[in-house]
Amino acid sequence: MTAARTDRILYWPAGLAVAWFVLFVWSDSFGLAWVYLDRPFVLLYWLISAGAGVLACIAWICERAWRRLLSTIILPLSVMIAGFNLESIWHLKHLLESYAVH
């Protein structure tokens, strides 16, 4: 009988990447500055979680846990892609705000 695999796909990095992106785009619309979810804080939290994702990726490279590595690398990649496309995200924010207001 073979042993159970411990290398499985993780869902929390993709969930965090989507949640931070949505909060980053809509943070001004909801008035969340009083709970430290304003745009600079969301960006800071997103960067911190991406740094934790990088550390987890390094650990999983050493363990040769390739599924966990591939599922976790989404989080740092989302920060890099958003960082290179800030102008597009800015236009998306205004488009969503105008859509939500009307």
N, C-alpha and C positions, 0 to 999 in steps of 0.2 A: 504494500500500500504506500502511495506517495504522500509526502507531507503537504500540508496546505500552504498555498502561496501567501506570503506576507506582502509581496509587492503588488499593490492594487492602485487603481486610479483614484486620485483625491479630488473632491469636488469643492472644497473650501477655497482654493486659490482662484478658480474661475468665478465663484460667488463673490469673493472680495473684489476682484477686478471689475466686475459689473457694478457692484454696489458703490465702490469709490468713484467710478466714472459717472454714474447717475447722480450721486451727491455733488460731484464736482460741477456738473453741468447745471443742476437745479438748486444749488445751495443758496443763491440769492433769492430765488423765487419763494422759498418756504419760510424765510425769516428765521433761520436756525442759528444765528450768530450768538444767541444767549446760551446755547449748549456747546459752544466751541465747534460748530460745524459750518463755519463760514469758509469761503473759498481757500484762503491761505492755510487754515487748519486742515481742511479736507486734503489738500495737496500734501501737507506734512504727514498726515496719517497714511496716505497712499504711498508716499515714499518710504515711510518706516515699515509698512507691511511688505513692500517690494524688497527692502533690504533683508527682512526676515525670510522672504522667499528665496533670495539669493543664498543666504546661509543654509537654508534647508536644501537647496539644490546642490550645494557643495557637499553637504553631508551625504546626500543620496547618490552623488557620483562616487564617493568613497565606498558606499555600501553596494554599489552597482544595482540600485533599485531604479531601473529605467522608466517604469510606468509612473512612479511617483515623481521622478525628475521631469518627465514630459508634461505631466499635469500641473506641476508647480511652476514651471518656467513661464506659464501664461501670465502670472502676476508681474514679474519684472518686465516682461515684454509689453504689457499693457501700459506701463508707465513710460517706457521708451517711445512707444508709438504715439501716445498722447502728448509727450513732450515735443516730438517733432511735428505734430499737427495741431498746435495750440490755436492757430488761426481758424482752422476748420471747426474745432470744438467751440470757439467763440461764436462763429456763424450758426452752428447748431443750437447753441444756447439761445441766441436771439430768435431763431426760427421756432423753437419749442415754446419760448415765452410768448411770442406773438400768437401762436396757435392756442396756447392755454388761456390767454386773455380773451380771445374772440370766441 
